[in-house]
């Protein structure tokens, strides 16, 4: 069997597809390898060029294969798609990757280090939380609008939310939070206010109220709790 020079590796959750060719382009390897045996398989091969479609997991495998002495090239999946000859499956994807990595005009993606991926993970987690916060605020606004509850615009100047004044941003956020909770509690049915009243003892700045007119006192305690 001729010595393999280029490999197209299609990574997956459990089973990886490998497509290898020699220097003349003849197919030498075409097999499926379990995830746990991938490093063992590549450790037994001589140093060769390995192509992988770029994704977060591909950077991990690129670092591991480079530690074994192989040359790894990551490519955007959209660039590899042009070399897919038949219907899409693991074997054809690996063959397309093997073909694409040998193209002299192919553009590659740099392999990220663990530190770079950790920082990127932090930024993406923050973006997810920001999107979820926006979704929640929009949902609250929609629910309030469906009940004809809306806060009128005030003619006075609102606190600035510039990047240079975190205190002003916190004040504006607390003001908005206080107005939303006050509107929700003020328009809550009396029976639900009584049940919410009984669960309010654990909130800082509130106390258990047992009288029939306790709703008003409860709202005042919520305002004091929300007040900065």
Secondary structure, DSSP 8 states (H G I E B T S, - for coil): -----EEEEE--SSEEEEEEE-TT--EEEEEEEEGGGHHHHHHTS-S-EEEEE-SHHHHHHHHHHHHTT-EEEEE-HHHHGGG--SS-SHHHHHHHHHHHHT-TT--EE----HHHHHHHHHHHHHHHHHHHHHHHHHHHHHHHHHTT------SS------TT-HHHHHHHHHHHHHHHHHHHHHTS-HHHHHHHHHTGGGSTT-----STTHHHHHHHHHHHHH--
